[in-house]
């Protein structure tokens, strides 16, 4: 896990889906964790998972990035 602090909150990067899902589950967000699990099962391989959260730990977005890609495929976005 790598954390990058921003003025609005932080971006948390994970190399494994299991670590990202555990992070979400610890916050009581198993419904997002399940969406991530479903997306990972449909993906051949991925480079990392990014979770964007506000300073109050409110989750804004969860995305997955594949190898050779420079953008994240959204798994969950707060509406």
Secondary structure, 3 states (H helix, E strand, C coil): CEEEECCCEEEEEECCHHHHHHHHHHCCCHHHHHHHHHHHHCCCCCCEEEEEEECCCCEEEEEEECCCCCCCEEEEECC
